[in-house]
Amino acid sequence: MSLVEDDRTHQGTAVASPLWDHRFPDVVLGPVATADLMLGLAGVLPHGQVLGAALSERAAEGTRGAPRSIAVKLPSAEAVEAAVVAGGVVLRDEEHTPLAALEHAQPVPGSPLVLRGIPRRLRARESGIAARTSIDFDDPALRHRHLLLLERPPTAEDVRRLRSWAVIAPAPVVLVPEHSDGRAWVPTRLLLRLAQDLVTEIGASAADIRTVPLEPHDPFSDTALVDRIAQRLEASSVRSLSDAAPPETAPQWAQAHAALVEGRTSAPLPDLTPATESVLRAWLPPRSERGVALMFSGLSGSGKSTLARDVAAWVNARSRRTVTLLDGDRVRQMLSAGLGFDQASRELNVRRIGYVAAEIARHGGIAICSPIAPFATTREEVRHMVEQAGDFVLVHVSTPLEECERRDLKGLYAQARQGLIPEFTGISSPYDVPVDADVCVDTSTLSREEAAQLVIDHLTRGGWVEGALP
């Protein structure tokens, strides 16, 4: 038996996979729990900490070098019982690398789905964003040093203040968190580049730059983890550049970041040094050069495909942007051949479309897709995928059911009414009306040209398309 942990809930579902140890079932951890496991193996986590969960008040306890007991939440009482009978579980990362065995495992009283045990390291992590620069908490050269946690890019004022700090801390250890999400936070690879520039600018030439497996939990837990890392390294002092700290310069970064995301101008940003701005503008170019995915979502027969084709044709004819049209029927034939029309298959089809759209956006193109995409959770997953690479625009084609059914060019509604097509959106399966749509278009009240113009106007006003070619 193998257990795959869900990235959001830190729980698991049973799947089949090879076992590292024939005695133990597997648990595949999400990114937050994987980062916690690495800290647990280094003796940073509090005793009995559940991987991926918020830290409790016992986070104030002192740290020590040896790995302490940790816990993991399993999906069912049966899974816990199987692990107890076996004596433990194997903890794997998202690439199924066996990182540790949780031995002498027992359920936690009062929490029947939580399994606690002693972790034993099996293999080094291979899937980390920056595995070669990852911190070794047992390296004596990193102890009794000043720490700088670089969670965000430094502002010009940060650089000025850190120059004074570097007088007393000429050889700091600069820690860069390994975040799995490169859009909610600046990617690790860019922070490493900015860290190199920063130590040069402040005159800390003897600095050591390391990555540390830190994923966000909640404000209290995040602060507690940083404190425990500092205790583990017996740091002389700790400075942190984060979205909230220091309070004097964090708002400057927030303003600069908002301007970069907005991407409407290339005017210099006074809150950033020229070197930092250059790195970040390569990451977040102006919207006219940035990849974007347009998703047209609506009921069958609402006019999604026609609208998507018209917008794609306009952009192709009147701008220099590269456009890829991911038509629903064509995707079904090529990308999703073999999938059924049950809910799980439909959700997987939308995820596949989202993955391709994200890759197109990653390379600066415009992806236009028109699936029904009836479920809000799946649309949110696609938004999350795309926004790690570019921008996402959701167009709700809000044509009423009665009009869609009246059109019924393929006869699908008639068959659904007769019970011949199960789980048909709008009849026997729900459609979650988007509450986060950027544009709403009702093709029953607008002409074909007017409907397309609404979307085109949004793209031109937003700066993704600059308008007609000369």
N, C-alpha and C positions, 0 to 999 in steps of 0.2 A: 504494500500500500504506500502511496505517496500523497503528500498534502501540499497543495500550492496556495500560498498565502495571497490574498487579495491586497493590492497596493493601497487601497483606501481604508479598509476595515481591519487589516492585519489579521484576518481570519483565513481559513483554508478550505479547499474542496479536494476530494479524492481524485487522483489521476494515476495513470500507470507510468512508471519510469524506473530505470535500473537503480539498484540500491548500492550505496557505498559499502555498507556493512549488512550482511544478510540478516543480522539480528534486528536491525533498526529500520523503521519506516522513515521516509524522507519528508522534510518540510522545505518548500521553496519560498524564500522570503521576498517581500517587496523591498524597494529601495530604502525606505526609512528604517525598517527592521534590520536590513543588511548593515546599514551604517551603525546602528546601535550594537549589533553583534560584534563588529570590529572594535568598538569602544569597550564592550563587555570583556572581550578577550584580552584587552590591555588593562583591565582592572579599573576602568573609569566609571562604569555604571554603578548605581547603588545596589546593594545586596537584594536579590530577588526581583530586579527590574524586569517588567514585561517588555520584550522587544517591540519597538514602534509605538509604545504607549506613553502618555504623559508621565513625567516624574512626580513623585509625591514629596511630602515634606522631608522624608528621610534622605532626600538628595543632599541635605546639608551634612550628612555623615562624611567623615574623612575617607580618603581613597588610599589604596595600596596597590602594589604592583601585580600581585597574583590575581588571576581571573576569579571573580566571585560568582555565586549562583545567579543565574538569569532565568527568565521564564518566557514562554511563547504561548500564544493563544491558538488553540486548535479548533476545527470546525464542529466537532461533535463529541459527545461523551464516549461514543464507540472508538473514535480516533485516540482519545486520551487513554482509554483502557488498553488499546492495542500497544500504545507506546509504553505504558507502565509494564505490561507483560513482557515486552521486548527489552525493557530496561533503559530506553532512551530513544532519541531521534537523531537523524543526520540533518543538519541545517545547511541549506544550499542557497546560493545567490541566484539572481535572475538568469544567469547563464548556466545554472545547474551545477556550478562548481561546488563540491563538498567542502565547506569552510570549517565546520566544527561538528563534533558529536556532543549532544546534550545527554550526559550520562547520569545514572542514579536518579532518573526522572520520576517525579511523583506529582499528583495533582495538588493544587493549592487549596487548602480548606476554605470553603466559602466561595470559591471560583472554580467550579467543576470543569471548565473548558481550558483552564490555564495549567500548563505543565511546567514544573520548575526542576532544574537540575544543574549540574556543574559542567561548564563548557570545556571541551578539549579541542584545541586547534588541530585541523586535519591538513589543510592546504592553504597557501597564500591566495588572496583574492586576485583574480585575473581580469575581472570585468569593471574595475574601478575606472573612473574618468582619468585619473592621473596616478596610476598605481606606482609608477617609478619614483614619484616625488612624495609618496605617502609617508607620514611621520612614523618613526620608530620610537615609541614611548620609553624604551629601555636604552636608548642611545645616551650615554652619559654626557656627550657633548651638547645636548639640548637642555640639560638641567640647570637650574639656578640662573636662567636667562630672562631678559625682558621679553614679553610676548606682545605681538600685534596681530589681532584677528581681523583679517581683511574680508569682510562680507560684501562690501560694495566698493565701487571705484572711489578714489579719494578726490575731493574737491580741491580747488586752488588754496582755500583756507586751511584744509586738512594738511596739505603739504607744508604750508608755512608753519603750522603748529608742530608738526612732527619734526621739522628741522631743529626746533628747540629741544624736543624730547630726545632726539638722537644724540645730543651732547652727553646725556647721562646714560643713554642706551645705544652705544655705537655698534653693538653686535646683537641685534634682536633676533628672535625667531618669529618669522612672519608666517602665520597659519592661514591658508586659503581653504574654505569649506568645499567639499565635494558635493555639490548639489546636482541632483538628477535632472532637474527642470531648468532648461537654459533660457526660458523666457520670463518666468516669474522672478528669476534672479539672473544676474549677469553670469554667463557660462564660466565654469572653472578655468577653461583654457585662456579666456580673456583676463580673468583676475590674476592668473599666474603671470601673464605678460605685463599687466599693470603693476604687479608687485615688484617685478624686476626693475621697471622704470622708477617706481617709488623709492626703492632703497638707494638708487643712484641719486635721485633728486634731493633726498634728505641727508645724504652723506653717510649712510649706514652700509658701507662697502663690505663689512664683515658679517652681514646678515645671512641667516639660513632661511630659505623659503621652503615650506613643506605644505602638503595638502593634508587635511584632516577629515575623517568621515563624519561630517555633520549634516544632517537633514533637519529641516524645520519641524518642530512639534507645536509648541505654544510659547508665548513670551516667558513664562516662568521656567518651563523645561529648558528652553534654549539658553537662558541665562545660567541656570543650574549646571548644564553640561559644560559651558565655557568655564565656570568656576572649578568644576571637578577636573577638567583638563589642566587648568593652571595648577591645581593642587598636585596632580599626578606628576607634573614636570617641576614642581617646587619653584614656580616662577617668581622672579623678583618683583615684577609688576605686570599688569595686563592693561592693554589699550585695545579698544574695539571700534572699528568703523562698520556700522550697520545702518539699517533703515531708520533706526531710532537713536543712534548714538554716533558721535556725541550730539547732544540736543542742539548745539549751536550751529553745526554744519550739516546735519542730516536733512533739514529742509532745503538746503542748497542743492544737495544731490537729488532730492525728490523733484525739484523744479527742472533740473538739467535732464533727468531721466524722462520726465513727461514731455519735454521738448523733443528729445530724441525719438520717443515712441510716436509722437504726433507727426514728426518727419515732414513738416511743411516748408521748412526753410533750412538753408545751409549757412545762415549767418552764424558767426562765432558765438559760443556759449561762455559768457564771462565767468561762470562759476567753476569751469573746468580748465585745467592747464591745456595748452595746445597738444601736448603729447597724448594725454588721456582722451581728449576729444577725438583725435585722429583714430585711435584704436576703436573707440565706441561707434564712430560714424561708419567704420568698415563693417561693424556688426549690425548696426541699425541705419542703413542708408536712407535717403529721402524716399518717401512713398512712391515717387515716380520711378524708382529703381528697385523697390522692394517687392518680393514675391507676395502674392495674395491669392486666396482661394475664395470663390463665390459659391455658396451652396444655395440652390433654389429648392425649398422644401414646401410640399403641399400635397393635397389629395390627388389621386389618379384622375386625369382629365382636367386638372386645374389650369393647365397651360404652362407648366414648368419647362418642358423641353423646348417648346416654341420660343418662350421668352429667353431661355439660355442661349439658343442658337442665334436669336436676333442680337443679343448683347455681344456674343462672341464675334459675330460678323461685323458689328460696328467697331469694336476695338481693333480687330484685324485690319479694317479698311482705313481707320483714321488715327492710329497711333503706331508707335514702334514697339509696343509691348508684344511679347510672345505669348500666344493664347493656346491652351489645350482644353478641348471640350470633352468632358467625360460623360457622354450620353448614357442614360440609365439602361436602355435596352442593349446598347453595345457593350457596356460594362458587364451586364449579365451574361452575354455570349462569350466574352473573352476572359475577363478577370474573375468572374464568379460562376463560371460554368460548373454545373453539378450541385450548386446550392439549391435548396428548396425554398419555400415561401412561408415556413413557420417563423415564429418570432426570432428565434436564435439565428436562423439563416439570414433573415432580413437585416438584423443588427450587424452580423458579420459582413454582409455586403456593403453596408454603409461605412463600416470601419475600413474595409479595403479601399473604398473610394477615398476616404479621408487620408489614408496612408499615402496613396499615389498623389493626391492633391498637395499634401505636405511636402513631398519630395520635389514636386514642381515648384512650389513656393520657395523651397530651400535654395533653388538655383535661379531665383529671380523671375520666374514666369508667373503667368496668371492661369489658374486652373478654374474652370467653370463646370460645375456638376449639378445634376438635377434629380437626385433620388427623392422618393417620397419622404424618407427619413422621419418616420412618425414619432419616434421616441426621444424625449428631451435628453435623457441620459446619454444616448448614443450621439446625438448632435453635440453635446458638451464634450464628449470624448474626442470627436473630430476637431472641435475648436481647440482643445488642448494640444492635440497633435500638430495642427497647423501653426498655432501661435508659438511653438518652439522654433519655427523656421521662418515665419512671415506673418502676414495679417489674415484675418478671417472675416468675411462679410456674409451674414445670413439674410437671405431674402425669403420672406414668407409669402408664398403665392396663395392668398387667402380666399380664393374663389369658393363660394358656398357649395356645400355638398349637393344641394338640389340642382345647381347648374352643372356641376361635374357629372352628376348622374344623367342629366338630360343629354349631355354631349355623348357620353359612353360610346366612343367610336369603336372600341374593341369588344364591346358587349360584356365587359367584366362585371359591371354592377348588376346587370340582369342575372348573371350566373351566381353572383354572391347572394343576391336576394333569394335565389332558389336553393341555396345551401350547397352549390356545386364547388364554390371556392371558399375554403375555410380561412379564418383569420384575415379577412379582407379589410383593409384600412377604411374606416368610415362607416362600415356596415357591421362587421363582427369583430373588429379589432380597433382599438382607440387611436386617435391622432392627438398627440400632445401639442396644443396650439402654442407656438413659440412666444415667450414673454421677453426674449432678448433679440428679436429680429431687428436688423439695421434698416430694412426697407420692407414695407408691406404693399403687395400689389394684388388687387382684385380684378381679374381679367373679365369679370362679368359686367363691370361698369366702365372699363377703359378700353380704348381701341388697342390694337396690337402695337401701334407706334407709340401711343401714350404710355403703355405699360413698360416698354423697353426704355423709354426716355426717363422714367422715374429711376431706374437702376443706373442708367448712364449718368444722370445728374449726380447721383450719390458718389459714383466713382470719380467724376471730375471734381466735384466739390471737395472730396476727401484727398485729392492729390495723387491717386493711384494711376489715373490716366490724365494726361495734361491737355487733351483736347485734339482737335483736328490737326493734321499735318499741314505745313505750309504748301 
